């Protein structure tokens, strides 16, 4: 019998079961993060910093989504996508800590501007023309605890993304953050790995 067809249980009993399930989910996510740490170590040992594999992730989401009822599929895939995004961020953090700022954020176009003092960091980046891809990039900003002071889609003339395909767009983001903050520098490096042609354009 589906959950919708079950007899109504006392609310407190349902909440107790949810608490138990949440504890189990926590343990599974921690195990997954342990695997992510091992993946990051293996990639570093092989001289790679590639984390984002959109083709692999799309295939995984499609495969696992097909195993749940249609009416729950979108919600399940959204939750799984968020776990995957958190795992990627964890890998980037491990890599950033091991490689150091000079070898990561320090290699970005415009990185010399980060030596200036200011409360705002302005950057430009490109992404495929889908709401999901932009939402993922903005989710990274929130996850790092960095404020977003502004976002603007650039015009076709100033925002062309070389070789990115039809529908790609370029944006100007203004981060409300101290450029010297390690969290900001790690964020910039992660954004550069999952966007197109990121460039730091101003610190003010």
C-alpha positions in Angstrom: 0.0 0.0 0.0 1.3 3.4 -0.9 2.0 6.0 1.8 -1.0 8.0 0.5 -3.3 5.0 1.1 -2.1 4.1 4.6 -4.3 4.8 7.7 -3.4 8.0 9.4 -1.0 7.6 12.3 -0.5 9.9 15.3 1.7 12.9 14.2 4.2 12.2 17.0 4.8 8.7 15.8 5.4 9.9 12.2 7.9 12.5 13.5 9.7 9.9 15.5 10.1 7.7 12.5 11.3 10.7 10.4 14.0 11.4 13.1 15.1 7.8 12.8 15.3 8.0 9.0 17.2 11.3 9.2 19.8 9.7 11.4 20.2 6.9 8.9 20.5 9.4 6.0 23.1 11.3 7.9 25.2 8.2 8.3 24.9 7.3 4.7 25.9 10.9 3.6 28.9 10.7 5.9 29.9 7.5 4.2 29.5 9.1 0.8 31.6 12.0 1.9 34.3 9.6 3.0 34.3 8.1 -0.5 34.5 11.7 -1.9 37.6 12.3 0.2 39.2 9.2 -1.2 38.2 10.2 -4.8 39.9 13.6 -4.2 43.0 12.0 -2.9 43.2 9.6 -5.9 42.7 12.4 -8.4 45.4 14.5 -6.8 47.8 11.5 -6.8 47.1 11.2 -10.5 47.7 15.0 -11.1 44.1 15.8 -11.8 41.8 18.4 -10.3 38.8 17.5 -12.4 35.7 17.0 -10.2 32.7 18.0 -12.2 31.6 15.4 -14.7 28.2 16.6 -16.0 27.7 13.7 -18.3 28.3 11.1 -15.5 26.1 13.0 -13.1 23.2 13.4 -15.6 23.4 9.6 -16.3 23.4 8.8 -12.5 20.4 11.1 -11.9 18.5 9.6 -14.8 19.3 6.0 -13.7 18.3 6.5 -10.0 15.4 8.6 -10.9 13.9 5.9 -13.0 13.8 3.6 -9.9 11.4 5.8 -8.0 7.7 6.5 -8.7 7.0 9.3 -11.2 5.2 11.5 -8.7 8.3 11.5 -6.4 11.0 11.5 -9.1 11.6 15.3 -9.3 11.9 15.7 -5.5 14.2 12.6 -5.2 16.4 13.8 -8.0 16.6 17.3 -6.5 17.7 15.8 -3.2 20.2 13.5 -4.8 21.6 16.4 -6.9 22.2 18.4 -3.8 24.1 15.6 -2.1 26.2 15.3 -5.2 26.9 19.1 -5.3 27.9 18.9 -1.6 30.3 16.0 -2.3 31.9 18.0 -5.2 32.4 21.0 -2.9 34.0 18.8 -0.3 36.4 17.5 -2.9 37.3 21.0 -4.1 38.0 21.9 -0.4 40.4 19.0 0.0 42.2 19.9 -3.2 42.4 23.6 -2.4 43.9 22.8 1.0 46.5 20.5 -0.4 47.5 22.5 -3.5 47.4 25.9 -1.9 46.0 29.3 -3.0 48.8 30.1 -5.4 48.2 26.9 -7.5 44.4 27.3 -7.5 42.8 30.7 -7.1 46.1 32.4 -7.8 46.0 31.1 -11.4 42.7 32.7 -12.3 42.5 35.6 -14.7 42.5 38.8 -12.7 43.7 37.1 -9.5 46.2 39.9 -8.9 43.2 42.1 -8.1 42.5 40.1 -5.0 45.5 41.7 -3.3 43.5 45.0 -3.2 41.4 45.8 -0.2 37.7 46.0 -0.6 34.3 44.7 0.5 33.1 43.5 -2.9 34.6 41.2 -5.5 33.3 41.4 -9.0 33.7 38.6 -11.5 32.4 37.5 -14.9 31.6 33.9 -15.8 29.7 31.9 -18.4 27.4 29.0 -18.0 25.1 26.9 -20.2 21.8 28.6 -20.8 19.8 26.5 -18.3 18.2 27.6 -15.0 19.7 24.5 -13.3 23.3 25.4 -14.2 23.0 29.0 -13.0 21.2 27.8 -9.8 24.1 25.4 -9.2 26.7 28.2 -9.4 24.6 30.5 -7.1 24.2 27.5 -4.7 28.0 27.4 -4.4 28.0 31.0 -3.4 25.5 30.4 -0.6 27.2 27.2 0.5 30.5 29.1 1.1 28.6 31.7 3.3 29.4 34.5 0.8 26.8 37.2 0.2 25.6 37.9 -3.3 25.3 41.7 -3.8 24.4 41.6 -7.5 23.9 39.5 -10.6 23.5 40.7 -14.1 23.3 38.9 -17.4 25.6 40.5 -19.9 24.5 41.5 -23.4 25.5 39.3 -26.4 28.2 41.7 -27.4 30.0 41.8 -24.1 29.0 38.4 -22.9 29.8 35.9 -25.7 31.1 32.6 -24.3 33.7 31.2 -26.8 32.8 27.7 -27.9 30.1 27.1 -25.3 27.3 26.3 -27.7 23.9 27.7 -28.3 22.1 29.0 -25.2 25.2 29.8 -23.2 25.1 33.1 -21.3 27.6 35.3 -19.4 27.0 36.9 -16.1 28.5 39.5 -13.9 28.4 38.5 -10.2 29.2 40.9 -7.3 30.2 39.1 -4.1 29.8 40.9 -0.8 33.0 39.5 0.7 36.5 40.2 1.7 38.9 39.2 -1.1 41.4 38.0 1.4 39.0 35.4 2.9 40.1 31.8 2.2 36.4 30.9 1.8 36.1 33.5 -1.0 39.3 32.3 -2.7 38.2 28.6 -2.5 34.8 29.7 -3.9 36.3 31.5 -6.8 38.4 28.5 -7.7 35.4 26.1 -7.5 33.3 28.5 -9.6 36.1 28.5 -12.2 36.1 24.8 -12.4 32.4 24.5 -13.0 31.7 27.6 -15.1 33.1 29.0 -18.4 35.9 31.6 -18.7 35.7 33.0 -15.2 37.6 36.3 -14.8 37.9 38.5 -11.7 37.2 42.0 -12.9 37.3 44.3 -9.8 37.7 44.5 -6.0 36.2 47.6 -4.4 
